[in-house]
Amino acid sequence: MASHIVGYPRMGPKRELKFALESFWDGKSSAEDLEKVATDLRASIWKQMADAGIKYIPSNTFSYYDQVLDTTAMLGAVPDRYSWTGGEINLSTYFSMARGNATVPAMEMTKWFDTNYHFIVPELAPSTKFSYSSHKAINEYKEAKALGVDTVPVLVGPVSYLLLSKAAKGVEKSFSPLSLLSSILPVYKEVIAELKAAGASWIQFDEPTLVKDLESHQLSAFSAAYAELESALSGLNVLVETYFADVPADSYKTLTSLSSVTAYGFDLERGTKTLELVKSGFPAGKYLFAGVVDGRNIWADDLAASLATLQSLEAVVGKDKLVVSTSCSLMHTAVDLVNETKLDDEIKSWLAFAAQKVVEVNALAKALAGQKDEAYFAANAAALASRRSSPRVTNEEVQKAATALKGSDHRRATTVSARLDAQQKKLNLPVLPTTTIGSFPQTVELRRVRREYKAKKISEEEYTNAIKEEISKVVKIQEELDIDVLVHGEPERNDMVEYFGEQLSGFTFTANGWVQSYGSRCVKPPIIYGDVSRPNPMTVFWSKMAQSMTARPMKGMLTGPVTILNWSFVRNDQPRSSLPSPTWLRPPSRSVPSSPRRSKPCSYSRAPLLIARRMSPP
C-alpha cells in the first residue's frame, strides 16, 4: 500500500498564516511569533497526513510567500536593487523581493500556469551569482523528522525554475535564463548532499514545465540537468512530478529516459493522453505516482472509477511500483470541509476539500492493496448518485435555452461603426473620453457597514443610506476631475465574483473555503454545482441610484462570465465550455424589485459599445 500527496495548503484551516503574516508586516508581532505559527501549522499538516496513513508525505511545500521565491532564496538569486550582501537570506530581504519596500519595488508576479495562484518571477542575468543561501528545505525535513515523520523533501526542479524565470531589466533580449543551468546545479548538489546526510531516502523535483510544448533544446536541458545531478542523487529515490495537463509524447520520452530518476508523477485527472502513454510503454522497475485524485477542484472523487484506473495501471507498472497520488498540490483547493458548519448538507456530501482528499488517496491505496473499506466506498457512491439525480443540479429552462442557441447568437447584430455612431449621438463624448476601471477602494468603514448589515446589526435602510453616501462621494470626485464616463465605485460589492454568484442560481458559497492566491491574499471561490440562471436583476438598483446623481453617463459594470468561471470551483460533470448559462445576459422576466437585498447592484445594458480611456481611480 503506497500513497502520496504532491503538496498541501499552507494558510491553515482558519487562515492562521495569513493573519500572522499581516501582523508581522504591520510590525505588530515579531519574527519569532510568525515562526511559531508556521511551525505549528507544519506540524499539524504532517501529523494529519501521517495519521491518515499517507506513506510519502511532502516537506518544504510550506512557504511564507511562494515556492518559486523560496527557490530564488535557496539559490541566492537576489536582484542587486535589494542590496543583499550574502549569507543566509533573512525575512527582510525575502519579503522585500515579494512585496517591495520603501525604496525599491517588488519583483514581478504572474500566474502559476492556469491556476489562480501567483508566483514571484525570478529575475536573472548573465552576471547573476548563485550561492546556497536558504537552508529551508533541510530545516523543514529535520523539523518533520524530529516529530517522527519521515518526509519527501520537495524542490522546484532546476529546469522548470529557469524556464519560469525572466531576463532582468537591461539585459539583452537574446539572453536565455536556461543558459544558467550549469551555474545553479552546484547549489542543487549542496542541497541534495545535506538532505542525504540528514537521512532522506526520497526527494521530489517539481518540473511542471514538462506539460508545455517545449523545444528540443529545452528538453535537452532536462537530460543534461539530471545527468549532471546523477552522482549527487546516488542512493536517493528521485521523483519528478508533473501536473496540470498532459505530458506531450516527446516530453514523456525524455522524462522516462532519465537514468537518475526513480519515479514519475503524472496528473491523470487532466492527463488522459498521458494515461495512454503510460499504458503503451512505461520503463521497467520505475515507480508511477498516479495522480488520480483531483487537486484542482473540490468535488468528492469517484472512488470506483479511480480504483478501476489504478487497477488497469497495475498490470503495466507492477503492484509494488504503483503509488496513489493527487493530480497536483492540494494548495489549489480549500482546506477542510469540517469547518463548513453552515453549508447545505446535500451539497456538502458531494464535496472533498484538501483534508478529505488525503483520506480519499489513502482509501484508494488500501483498496488497491486488498483492504477496501466497503462502507467508505458505498457512502462515496451514494453521494455521487445523489449529485447526479438531484433536481437542484438541472434547470430545464436553462437546458432548453442552451439547446436553442444558434451561431448568430454569438455575434453582434450591428457593426462597430453603427454602434459608435449611435453612441456618439446619445452621449456626445469627446474624441478621447476618460473613465476609470470601476472599483474604488474598499475602506475600513465600508467593510464595517457591510459586516454589520450581514450580522443584522443595522437595518436595510441604514445600509442603503451608507452605500448611497459613498457613491455620492465617488461621483463628486470624478466630476471634479472632469471624467467623462463615471462609475459608481462598487461600494456594495464584497468581491467581484462572489458578489454576482450570490445572486445567481446554481452557485453556493462556503464560510471558510479559502484558497491562497498569492502571499497572504486568499480568495473564497464560489462553487458552481448546477445550471446557472439569473432570477432577478443584479445591478440595476445601485446603477439607477448612481445615475440619478449626475448628468454624465454612468457606466454599468459586470464581472464577465469567463472570469466568474475561472475564479470559481466549476462542475466536473460536464464540459467547461457549456457551464455559462445563456440566460446570463438576458433580462429576467420579473419586474425590477425595489429592495437592495433582493435586487442588489448595477445594470444590464443594451447601450452601444462604450469606447473609453482607462484611468486609475484617485
Secondary structure, DSSP 8 states (H G I E B T S, - for coil): --BB-S---SS-TT-HHHHHHHHHHTTSS-HHHHHHHHHHHHHHHHHHHHHHT-SBEEES---SS-HHHHHHHHHT---GGG---SSS--HHHHHHHHH--SSS----EEESTTSS-EEE--EE-TT--------HHHHHHHHHHHTT--EEEEEE-HHHHHHT-EE-TTS-TT--GGGGHHHHHHHHHHHHHHHHHHT--EEEEE-GGGGS---HHHHHHHHHHHHHTHHHHTTSEEEEE--SS---HHHHHHHHT-TT--EEEEETTT-HHHHHHHHH---TT-EEEEEEE-SS--B---HHHHHHHHHHHHHHH-GGGEEEEESS-GGGS-S-GGG-SSS-HHHHTTB--HHHHHHHHHHHHHHHTT---HHHHHHHHHHHHHHHH-TTT--HHHHHHHHH--GGGGS-SS-HHHHHHHHHHHH---SS-B---SB----HHHHHHHHHHHTTSS-HHHHHHHHHHHHHHHHHHHHHTT-SSB--B-TT-S-TTHHHHTTSEEEE--SS--EEEETTEEE---EEEEEEE--S-SSHHHHHHHHTT-SS-B------HHHHHHTSB--SSS-GGG-S-TTTTS--SS---S-HHHH-B-----------B-----
